Amino acid sequence: MKEAGKNLAPILEKQPDHPAALFVMILVKCIGKKLNEAKGYLKSHGKKDYDPQFGEELEKGWLLFADVLISVKKLPTAKALLNKCLKYNRSCGKAEEYLGLIHEQEGQYDQAIKHYKKAWKLCNFNVPSIGYRLSKCYFQNEDYINCVSVGTNILKKWPAEYSGIKAKFLDEAMQQVRV
């Protein structure tokens, strides 16, 4: 890690705004557990304008920075970065997932559902954590039929990993549907 950081330093001295070098430096600092140093690079990377040549690196950096911002509850800034990702890549499932998480934390379940549904569809219904959160938001929003539909699909595909979904809210949603 130290060697990678040393090799990147001259590149960043010559071109401090190089998106790919900045992203790799962020990863080096994060892996090396130097999060305070990584934050400076993340802020710099987050301010970058889109460049098609470095689109993938920019998107990954914006997502990483949004993740950090969500963890420290700086939700408006995280939303701006995630919307920036979606502006240039409408099929960015991770950005949709993070926006769903933000809206869920804010108690805006209808908006969370909208974003989780997009993320769930973009991952071809193969990421159970997204389906779980979608089902849970349906439950919180009192949309019990969709809650049961998504929840039972999760249980069919991942019965061992998500067996707790039944006891947490799926049984109650099924009771509400019957009433």
Buried (B, 14 or more C-beta within 10 A) or exposed (E): EEEBBEEBEEBBEEEEEBBBBBBBBBBBBBEBEEEEBBBEBBEBBBEBEBEEEBEEBBBBBBBBBBBBBBEEEEBEBBBEBBEBBBEBBEEBBBBBBBBBBBBBEEEBBEBBBBBBBBBBEBBEBEBBBBBBBBBBBBBBBEBBEBBBBBBBBBBEEBEEEBEEBBEBBBEBBBEBEEE
